[in-house]
Amino acid sequence: MRRYAQSPPHCPMGGLLEVLARPWTMHILWALSTNGPTRFGALRRQIDGISSRVLTERLRLLEEKRFIYRDYEPTIPPSVTYGITKRMKDIQKVLGELDQLAQKWQQEDVPVLRAKTRDQRDGETPASI
């Protein structure tokens, strides 16, 4: 089994990437940063494919790392709302830039995808192109 080098013990970037690179974490942060404070059920519906267990785990981690806050209202049924903290607002600009880049690349890829679909429909395979 191949072992990957770990970040030095006090490497700030390594610690940040360790949190952000976990599955679903960026999806959760993006949803909260673009939609504002959101209740658990609504957040789960916004992130297609995530399980309640994984969402709960990631929300706990993000709250522990102070990226998000959890607002609990002891109503019947209880109301729990999640939102971003000042720490996360510092990252919003970077997420916005990544969104712009993703949209640009998607637009660049549309003609390529259409051509591949057309070629497959016409019976051509990548090997015969």
Sequence and secondary structure as in RCSB ss.txt:
>XXXX:A:sequence
MRRYAQSPPHCPMGGLLEVLARPWTMHILWALSTNGPTRFGALRRQIDGISSRVLTERLRLLEEKRFIYRDYEPT
IPPSVTYGITKRMKDIQKVLGELDQLAQKWQQEDVPVLRAKTRDQRDGETPASI
>XXXX:A:secstr
        TT HHHHHHHHHTSTTHHHHHHHHHHH SEEHHHHHHHSTT  HHHHHHHHHHHHHTTSEEEEEE  
SS EEEEEE HHHHHHHHHHHHHHHHHHHHHHHHHHHHHHHHHHHHTT  GGG 
